[in-house]
Amino acid sequence: MRYWWVNQNQTFRQEIDGGYLWSPKRNKNGNRNPFYEFMREVAPGDIVFSFCDTRIAALGIVSGYCRESPKPEEFGNAGTNWSQIGWRVGVRWQRLSNAIRPKDHIARLRPDLANKYAPLTPEGNGLQSVYLTMVNAALASTLFALIGNEANHVADVGHEVSKIERDTPAPEQDIEEWERRVEVEITANAAIRETEKAALVLARRGQGQFRDNVRSIERACRITKVERMEHLIASHVRPWRDSNNDERLDGENGLLMTPTVDHLFDKGFISFEDAGQLIVSPVADTVSLKRMGIDRECRVNFGAFSEGQRRYLDFHRENVLRRAHVRGE
């Protein structure tokens, strides 16, 4: 279990009532924002402190992993400069009757504020530039003590969620609806030939022409080495929903994978470096990985990728892999 702090002045009501966190992927200038990147490492059972209008107004238990998601319609005019596709994390929120004001307790809190990415100034003021950031266990413990029994109850539930949610992941209805709308647009587009429409729709599930195109480049699952096509899935590297029509059928935008490896890759628990090294997300469960034949410490090279494949893998690492790009800073 880890602990997070979110500043929700603009979208507190929408996120609390809707049961989620949502952020853009990048700043309006296109640069990475560490406080958006942290969304990618939130895991089921983590605890979130919601800060709004100078107070910690709610506590949340994370109920799912981060995923791509359209900007919530209920945000309205909030965040007019935000991108339309961002990160979403499911959260079970509980509003607090004892909504403490951190500034009133800053003498107790200050010693445990991190030197980097802290949610408060040394004076106890909230930082407008911060959306989501991690807080250490010592700071979380002090906040729990200040909030009282409500916080302890949420923490106890969080321990149970961290065990259960790995087996019952939250449904990704927003992604399903997003892809369904794209499919409807393709089907209704009179400028696309009927045969191409069929190929594009089949490609969503890794079938048809796309599968054949991938097979002409990849002969086996790179990790398990399975070659029999009846045991392999043609998985998009750049997700079907994020691709244009050419990319949806491009064989270099695909890899052949056995079902468990496809699941890990599709959900962002693993990815690849251009030279073929495996990347494992820090939120991936080590025991589950080993049972699926993947060692987190594996240093095996699974083979370099073509120039076209590298372009798609770059997108996968930047937009699918559950790993924040704030390390080593």
Secondary structure, DSSP 4 states (H G I P E B T S, - for coil): --EEEEE-TTTHHHHHHHTEEEEESB-TTS-B-HHHHGGGG--TT-EEEEEETTEEEEEEEE-S--EEEEPPGGGTTTTTTS-SEEEEEEEEEEE-SS---GGGGHHHHGGG--SSS-SB-TTSPBPTT-SEEEE-HHHHHHHHHHH-HHHHHHHHHHHHHHHHTTTSPPP-HHHHHHHHHHHHHHHH-TTS-HHHHHHHHHHTTT-HHHHHHHHTT--S-TTT----GGG-EEEESS-GGGS-HHHHH-GGGEEEE-HHHHHHHHTTSEEE-TTSBEEE-TTS-HHHHHHTT--TT---B-----HHHHHHHHHHHHHTSS--TTTT-
